[in-house]
Amino acid sequence: MPAYVVKDLCAGCGACAYVCPYEAITIAAKLATVDPGLCRECEECIFVCPNGAITAA
């Protein structure tokens, strides 16, 4: 399952987008968005999010 952003926890810091090797995450209006078509479920974004705003479930 592709990564999912919990919008209430996301601060839009961009750490997830920075580490994503597939460029599946974009930041707009201080909110991360994951493109499920590009996400390869590597979970790098989950480990770097300081707010725990990204999950795979």
Contact map, one row per residue, 1 for C-alpha under 8 A:
111000000000000000000000000000000000000010000000000000011
111100000000000000000000000000000101001110000000000000010
111110000000000000000000000000000101001010100100000001111
011111000000000000000000000000000100000000000000000001111
001111100100000000000000000000011100000000000000000011100
000111111100000000000000000000000000000000000000000011100
000011111100000000000000000000110000000000000000000010000
000001111100000000000000000000000000000000000000000010000
000001111110000000000000000000000000000000000000001110000
000011111111100000000000000001110000000000000000001111000
000000001111100000000000000001100000000000000000001000000
000000000111110000000000001111110000000000000000000000000
000000000111111000000000000001000000000000000000000000000
000000000001111111000000011000010000000000000000000000000
000000000000111111100000000000000000000000001001100000000
000000000000011111110000100000010000000000011101100000000
000000000000011111110011111000010000000000001000000000000
000000000000011111110000000000000000000000000000000000000
000000000000001111111000000000000000000000011001000000000
000000000000000111111111100000000000000000011000000000000
000000000000000000111111000000000000000000000000000000000
000000000000000000011111000000000000011100000000000000000
000000000000000010011111110000000000011000000000000000000
000000000000000010011111110000000111111000000000000000000
000000000000000110010011111000011110000000000000000000000
000000000000010010000011111100011100000000000000000000000
000000000001010010000000111111111000000000000000000000000
000000000001000000000000011111111000000000000000000000000
000000000001000000000000001111100000000000000000000000000
000000000111100000000000001111110000000000000000000000000
000000100111000000000000001111111000000000000000000000000
000010100101010110000000111101111100000000000000000000000
000010000000000000000000111100111110000000000000000000000
011110000000000000000001110000011111001000000000000000000
000000000000000000000001100000001111111000000000000000000
011000000000000000000001000000000111111000000000000000000
000000000000000000000001000000000011111000000000000000000
000000000000000000000111000000000011111100000000000000000
011000000000000000000111000000000111111111000000000000000
010000000000000000000100000000000000011111000000000000000
111000000000000000000000000000000000001111100000000000010
000000000000000000000000000000000000001111110000000000000
001000000000000000000000000000000000000011111110000000010
000000000000000100110000000000000000000001111111000000000
000000000000001110110000000000000000000000111111100001000
001000000000000100000000000000000000000000111111100111110
000000000000000000000000000000000000000000111111100000000
000000000000001100100000000000000000000000011111110000000
000000000000001100000000000000000000000000001111111111000
000000000000000000000000000000000000000000000001111110000
000000001110000000000000000000000000000000000000111110000
000000001100000000000000000000000000000000000100111111100
000011111100000000000000000000000000000000000100111111100
001111000100000000000000000000000000000000001100100111110
001111000000000000000000000000000000000000000100000111111
111100000000000000000000000000000000000010100100000001111
101100000000000000000000000000000000000000000000000000111
